[in-house]
Amino acid sequence: MGLVKALEHAGLTVTNLEESVAWYRKMLGCEIVEELHWPENGNRAVYLSLGHQGGLLELFHRAGTHKSYDPDKEMARYEHICVHVEDIDAAYQELAAKGAKFAVAPKPAKRHARLCVIVDPDGFKIELLQPLSAEEHARVVREAAQPAMASAR
């Protein structure tokens, strides 16, 4: 085993802390774990629970910051955070009902899984992943290929 035991938290700098906290609570059911404030510069952070295994998401706001980075113009940048879900289709339906913006609808993924991707208010991507057994994954890939093969005829 390497030096690292586990991922403690992932941090995102957001343009509107209140809006982002509300979005993560509504969309993913995150709970506020801790709120921090630095009076000397006005910076603030909120730590949110990410699941039941102790992972945290830090939403950080620098005072006076009103613009996020442009993901289409940055070369080296954050790509996404991935969280496990039990049922990708149920998660998709729930998030769609809540008004989530999807970058990717549910689809088969490599590594024996199905995934979908939502986008937060600052454009950060959150991947939802449902792990599958090798047999389930093979079935899902076959089913996904059938419409493409039928339209090619």
Secondary structure, DSSP 8 states (H G I E B T S, - for coil): --S-----EEEEE-S-HHHHHHHHHHHH---EEEEEEETTTTEEEEEEEETTTTEEEEEEE-TT------TTT-SS---EEEEE-S-HHHHHHHHHHTT-EEEEEEEEETTTEEEEEEE-TTS-EEEEEEE--HHHHHHHHHHHHHHHHHHH-
